[in-house]
Amino acid sequence: MASLTLACCQYAPDVERPELNPPRARDAIAHAVAAGANVVVLPELCTSGYVLASAEEALAGWAREAARGDAIVIGGFCELGEDGNLYNSSALVDRDGVQAVYRKLHLWGEEPRWFAPGEEHAPVVPTRHGPIGLGVCYDLEFPELTRGLALEGAELIVLPTNWPREPRPPASGPVLHSLAAITAYTSRVFVAVCDRNGTERGVEFEGGSVIADPNGWLLAGPIADRGARTLFAELDLDVAREKRTGPHNDAFADRRPDRYVAALREPAGEVARPLGA
Amino acid sequence: MASLTLACCQYAPDVERPELNPPRARDAIAHAVAAGANVVVLPELCTSGYVLASAEEALAGWAREAARGDAIVIGGFCELGEDGNLYNSSALVDRDGVQAVYRKLHLWGEEPRWFAPGEEHAPVVPTRHGPIGLGVCYDLEFPELTRGLALEGAELIVLPTNWPREPRPPASGPVLHSLAAITAYTSRVFVAVCDRNGTERGVEFEGGSVIADPNGWLLAGPIADRGARTLFAELDLDVAREKRTGPHNDAFADRRPDRYVAALREPAGEVARPLGA
């Protein structure tokens, strides 16, 4: 399998002028595709504020831009479910339209006021570039989810993200970058975080997009001034198919799944889950 | 619960002069206890090369030193099991002797030539300072194990370690430090890695001991020149009992254990595990 060119389009969707967001996403895709990207990633909820029922229209716009380079686009959007609930979702789109939608399993902050949590595990989507696992932002803090995606065959995990800037000691980088790197390292996969930047209603975002390789090294990002910019990286997903880490070790075969504690993962129906806020 | 003073005694056990290793460990404990440490951690296999049947004698020496300050000592040793197998183990010892032994579940490199893998999950040991989870070195690369320890109540996870120095990009720190930090961050626990330093039979070790807090920040370490030195940190384990990360989130309650993939954790007997080398 040939290598692919991945683009993470970091920018600031504008919730105050929602009508600008769909063309902004299309522009970002068009520029990335023109620069040779095969897989283009957009931030979380990048249609934010846009008339919700029109999300389909927005995604159709992504598909049209994808078609120009036969690319794949993955981005976050506000989904209106047939059940009437809103979901914080990620869509994988190609020239033929929406191929997969994932509804964020782990809601953050005040999101439960607006969104219902997803009820299905994040998917691994077969694409002509290889299997791509979907996640959204806060999901990255749950190693059960990202490890699960890797165990199900994902070679690249893509997370549209809106990461608020957090206090930290002067010498430390954002935890987001270590999270991406260590998630990639422990499961020998590529991890792409496409963050938003800027400030919205008093919340300053990290603008911390990064692309990590299976060694846990950053192939691209972070963007030094945390501005609106597109990161590019060449990924050879064959590298992520190889889980051996030396002559004697293998990140997956060395696991001891029959020894891990039951609380890690409970079959549906056996867990009393605390109600959300 | 009052805070505790944790010490990680980084030094180089000498496999060529094994008779020096037990007194070296006792000296390290004595110095740490004299400096006020309540919990003292030693590197992996720090009795390495010492006549194996005498491991009990070595651990009795730890207990004697622990008694001087009513401290707890955790360190790696080569265990001769009653089954005749050798195990790469960690012992938790206090003035009354050995309170817990953990046999490393995930063997690294050529260890399977010498050691049998553990068959029991790592324990969470109740101590008067709080619940302490045990692990050894390479275990840190398996989020299933460290998450499991935290879910079982560990507020501090302690890993005697022999971490070989690895190549990395010039701008990156050792992956060991990010692993410790992210393990601490995702489960809101303290993580103490007590590494060895120096070179043994051509292998250069990282000398990368660190103590991470539940924010994923390093409270102590790494030691700049990677030399033999003891790290100290004050830990308030109450901080690790609190899993809420803000008004709306909780690192544990936000988990979706009924949605995670089955492959994460298989009950014993249902997994065909590949044979080791």
Chai-1 contact restraints between the chains, C-beta under 6 A:
chainA,res_idxA,chainB,res_idxB,connection_type,confidence,min_distance_angstrom,max_distance_angstrom,comment,restraint_id
A,L105,B,R256,contact,1.0,0.0,6.0,A-B,restraint_1
A,L105,B,R259,contact,1.0,0.0,6.0,A-B,restraint_2
A,H106,B,D254,contact,1.0,0.0,6.0,A-B,restraint_3
A,G109,B,H248,contact,1.0,0.0,6.0,A-B,restraint_4
A,H121,B,R259,contact,1.0,0.0,6.0,A-B,restraint_5
A,E141,B,T186,contact,1.0,0.0,6.0,A-B,restraint_6
A,P143,B,P143,contact,1.0,0.0,6.0,A-B,restraint_7
A,P143,B,T186,contact,1.0,0.0,6.0,A-B,restraint_8
A,E144,B,Y260,contact,1.0,0.0,6.0,A-B,restraint_9
A,E144,B,L264,contact,1.0,0.0,6.0,A-B,restraint_10
A,G148,B,Y260,contact,1.0,0.0,6.0,A-B,restraint_11
A,G148,B,V261,contact,1.0,0.0,6.0,A-B,restraint_12
A,G148,B,L264,contact,1.0,0.0,6.0,A-B,restraint_13
A,L151,B,A263,contact,1.0,0.0,6.0,A-B,restraint_14
A,E152,B,V261,contact,1.0,0.0,6.0,A-B,restraint_15
A,P169,B,W217,contact,1.0,0.0,6.0,A-B,restraint_16
A,V175,B,Y185,contact,1.0,0.0,6.0,A-B,restraint_17
A,V175,B,G216,contact,1.0,0.0,6.0,A-B,restraint_18
A,S178,B,S178,contact,1.0,0.0,6.0,A-B,restraint_19
A,S178,B,A181,contact,1.0,0.0,6.0,A-B,restraint_20
A,S178,B,I182,contact,1.0,0.0,6.0,A-B,restraint_21
A,L179,B,I182,contact,1.0,0.0,6.0,A-B,restraint_22
A,A181,B,S178,contact,1.0,0.0,6.0,A-B,restraint_23
A,I182,B,S178,contact,1.0,0.0,6.0,A-B,restraint_24
A,I182,B,L179,contact,1.0,0.0,6.0,A-B,restraint_25
A,I182,B,I182,contact,1.0,0.0,6.0,A-B,restraint_26
A,Y185,B,V175,contact,1.0,0.0,6.0,A-B,restraint_27
A,T186,B,E141,contact,1.0,0.0,6.0,A-B,restraint_28
A,G216,B,V175,contact,1.0,0.0,6.0,A-B,restraint_29
A,W217,B,P169,contact,1.0,0.0,6.0,A-B,restraint_30
A,H248,B,G109,contact,1.0,0.0,6.0,A-B,restraint_31
A,H248,B,A277,contact,1.0,0.0,6.0,A-B,restraint_32
A,A253,B,P274,contact,1.0,0.0,6.0,A-B,restraint_33
A,D254,B,H106,contact,1.0,0.0,6.0,A-B,restraint_34
A,R256,B,L105,contact,1.0,0.0,6.0,A-B,restraint_35
A,P257,B,R265,contact,1.0,0.0,6.0,A-B,restraint_36
A,P257,B,E266,contact,1.0,0.0,6.0,A-B,restraint_37
A,P257,B,V271,contact,1.0,0.0,6.0,A-B,restraint_38
A,D258,B,E266,contact,1.0,0.0,6.0,A-B,restraint_39
A,D258,B,A268,contact,1.0,0.0,6.0,A-B,restraint_40
A,D258,B,V271,contact,1.0,0.0,6.0,A-B,restraint_41
A,R259,B,L105,contact,1.0,0.0,6.0,A-B,restraint_42
A,R259,B,H121,contact,1.0,0.0,6.0,A-B,restraint_43
A,Y260,B,E144,contact,1.0,0.0,6.0,A-B,restraint_44
A,Y260,B,G148,contact,1.0,0.0,6.0,A-B,restraint_45
A,Y260,B,R265,contact,1.0,0.0,6.0,A-B,restraint_46
A,V261,B,G148,contact,1.0,0.0,6.0,A-B,restraint_47
A,V261,B,E152,contact,1.0,0.0,6.0,A-B,restraint_48
A,A263,B,L151,contact,1.0,0.0,6.0,A-B,restraint_49
A,L264,B,G148,contact,1.0,0.0,6.0,A-B,restraint_50
A,L264,B,L264,contact,1.0,0.0,6.0,A-B,restraint_51
A,L264,B,R265,contact,1.0,0.0,6.0,A-B,restraint_52
A,R265,B,P257,contact,1.0,0.0,6.0,A-B,restraint_53
A,R265,B,Y260,contact,1.0,0.0,6.0,A-B,restraint_54
A,R265,B,L264,contact,1.0,0.0,6.0,A-B,restraint_55
A,R265,B,R265,contact,1.0,0.0,6.0,A-B,restraint_56
A,E266,B,P257,contact,1.0,0.0,6.0,A-B,restraint_57
A,E266,B,D258,contact,1.0,0.0,6.0,A-B,restraint_58
A,A268,B,D258,contact,1.0,0.0,6.0,A-B,restraint_59
A,V271,B,P257,contact,1.0,0.0,6.0,A-B,restraint_60
A,V271,B,D258,contact,1.0,0.0,6.0,A-B,restraint_61
A,P274,B,A253,contact,1.0,0.0,6.0,A-B,restraint_62
A,A277,B,H248,contact,1.0,0.0,6.0,A-B,restraint_63
